[in-house]
Amino acid sequence: MEQDELLHQLVDPKSPINIESLLDTITALVNDCKIPVLMRMKSVDNFISRYERVVESVAALRMKATDFRQLKVIGRGAFGEVHLVRHTRTNTVYAMKMLNKDDMIKRADSAFFWEERDIMAHANSEWIVRLQYAFQDPRHLYMVMEYMPGGDLVNLMTSYEVSEKWTRFYTAELVEALAALHGMGYIHRDVKPDNMLISRSGHIKLADFGTCVKMNANGVVRCSTAVGTPDYISPEVLRNQGQDSEFGKEVDWWSVGVFIYEMLVGETPFYAEALVSTYTNIMNHQTSLRFPDEPLISNQAKDIIKKFLSAAPERLGKNNVDEIRNHKFFKNDEWTFETLRDATPPIIPTLRSDDDTTHFEEIETRDRDNASDFQLPKTFNGNQLPFIGFTYSNEYSPVKKLLHGASS
Ligand SMILES: CN(C)[C@H]1CCc2nc(NC(=O)c3cccc([C@H]4CCCN4C(=O)Nc4cccc(C#N)c4)c3)sc2C1
């Protein structure tokens, strides 16, 4: 029956008209209309006086920032920070990413977070950091994610001399994580050690999906803005910067080649003082790729690096992931790609408590005086509209229980 179909839309986590999205909508509308200038209009004033209290009471019942105790800043990006937090009701520790809505609106960059939210919410993969909740208030978006107490691989590389044995393990896990992400139809575009985090067990997961993009039916992406960090960016993404270009998931396999080189050599293969020289080295990778005499690198390691750092049409992984898994670099007597998850990782983080942050760099708290740089808009700008539908909870929400009873 039609009502049943509608009922199911209300509780489907992927529906744009599920209950969370509808509550986001009424909240956004009130917040965008609650402007003195606008309320001089009768229709706006009547709407606000009917809904302002309702929206306030709804906000008090929904998940909010004060439900979490801030413990420590563990990361910072262009539009926000990640904090280690403790959910007061359940006492559980999470990593909570906060993105500043004002900055995103000002920079007209308020759509990149959808891929990150959808990937972490629906991946259901041991290789991808999990999204527990997503919520928002008039100033920020919040993503409550599983805490990865081992820190990122940059921190590991600066703390240890990484052997080929370790590199083999972490590269194999990265290959499986990218295979899972590509399997969901996404390209990462910014694969680098900063985005590989170590869990309590010592296995790694991919994080930070802001640069991800969905492939089209024939597995390519038409997109000109070159994103990604210079050192890891592939030549085809660089070459077609600006023009409309097509590229596929092989851009991520290029970055794996850079990653292997960096773990074994200690610096990235195309690094140069000036950014433009790094770009030149990447474009001329056939000639610029060099292996130093020290440290000694095995032939199979050099071979797989060269096969990843090659032109897109003949790059390793272009046809399928198995051509990567079968490369002799991964041959070893401790694990296979099938048993990888049960293998013992090189480093199992030593943790004194569930909120131990010793594996994260100290980050100075930015004393942004928010009050000053947030001014109320002069008229209806629809500044809250880009964020409608962002709120997510993977738990069986009370609404679902209520509706489930009704529709069964
Ligand atoms: C230019 N446009 C198009 C967009 C391109 C993509 C993009 N990504 C952004 N991203 C950000 O603004 C941002 C904010 C906080 C932290 C982080 C990462 C970078 C540092 C750590 N981090 C992160 O996500 N950490 C993380 C994630 C998950 C679990 C744990 C733990 N434990 C830690 C990124 S802003 C922006 C603009």
The ligand as a Tripos MOL2 file, in Angstrom:
@<TRIPOS>MOLECULE
LIG
   37    41     1     0     0
SMALL
NO_CHARGES

@<TRIPOS>ATOM
      1 C1         38.5830   21.6480   -1.4240 C.3       1 LIG1
      2 N1         37.2490   21.0810   -1.0790 N.3       1 LIG1
      3 C2         36.6340   20.4610   -2.2660 C.3       1 LIG1
      4 C3         37.3020   20.1090    0.0670 C.3       1 LIG1
      5 C4         38.2260   18.9370   -0.2160 C.3       1 LIG1
      6 C5         38.1330   17.9080    0.9020 C.3       1 LIG1
      7 C6         38.1410   18.5210    2.2560 C.ar      1 LIG1
      8 N2         38.3860   17.8170    3.3920 N.ar      1 LIG1
      9 C7         38.3560   18.5650    4.5030 C.ar      1 LIG1
     10 N3         38.6250   18.0420    5.7240 N.am      1 LIG1
     11 C8         38.6920   18.7610    6.8740 C.2       1 LIG1
     12 O1         38.4090   19.9450    6.9330 O.2       1 LIG1
     13 C9         39.1720   18.0110    8.0710 C.ar      1 LIG1
     14 C10        38.7990   18.4300    9.3370 C.ar      1 LIG1
     15 C11        39.3050   17.7340   10.4370 C.ar      1 LIG1
     16 C12        40.1770   16.6410   10.2850 C.ar      1 LIG1
     17 C13        40.5120   16.2340    9.0050 C.ar      1 LIG1
     18 C14        41.4590   15.0630    8.7620 C.3       1 LIG1
     19 C15        42.8940   15.5790    8.5440 C.3       1 LIG1
     20 C16        43.4810   15.5710    9.9250 C.3       1 LIG1
     21 C17        42.8740   14.3710   10.6240 C.3       1 LIG1
     22 N4         41.6110   14.1510    9.8970 N.am      1 LIG1
     23 C18        40.7070   13.1510   10.1780 C.2       1 LIG1
     24 O2         39.6900   13.0220    9.5100 O.2       1 LIG1
     25 N5         41.0090   12.3520   11.2570 N.am      1 LIG1
     26 C19        40.2840   11.2380   11.7110 C.ar      1 LIG1
     27 C20        39.2080   10.6800   11.0060 C.ar      1 LIG1
     28 C21        38.5710    9.5360   11.5420 C.ar      1 LIG1
     29 C22        38.9960    8.9660   12.7480 C.ar      1 LIG1
     30 C23        40.0550    9.5540   13.4260 C.ar      1 LIG1
     31 C24        40.4980    8.9700   14.6460 C.1       1 LIG1
     32 N6         40.8490    8.4690   15.6060 N.1       1 LIG1
     33 C25        40.7040   10.6850   12.9150 C.ar      1 LIG1
     34 C26        40.0160   16.9170    7.8940 C.ar      1 LIG1
     35 S1         38.0120   20.2080    4.1340 S.2       1 LIG1
     36 C27        37.9080   19.8680    2.4400 C.ar      1 LIG1
     37 C28        37.6660   20.8250    1.3500 C.3       1 LIG1
@<TRIPOS>BOND
     1     1     2 1
     2     2     3 1
     3     2     4 1
     4     4     5 1
     5     4    37 1
     6     5     6 1
     7     6     7 1
     8     7     8 ar
     9     7    36 ar
    10     8     9 ar
    11     9    10 1
    12     9    35 ar
    13    10    11 1
    14    11    12 2
    15    11    13 1
    16    13    14 ar
    17    13    34 ar
    18    14    15 ar
    19    15    16 ar
    20    16    17 ar
    21    17    18 1
    22    17    34 ar
    23    18    19 1
    24    18    22 1
    25    19    20 1
    26    20    21 1
    27    21    22 1
    28    22    23 1
    29    23    24 2
    30    23    25 1
    31    25    26 1
    32    26    27 ar
    33    26    33 ar
    34    27    28 ar
    35    28    29 ar
    36    29    30 ar
    37    30    31 1
    38    30    33 ar
    39    31    32 3
    40    35    36 ar
    41    36    37 1
@<TRIPOS>SUBSTRUCTURE
     1 LIG1         1 GROUP 0 **** ****
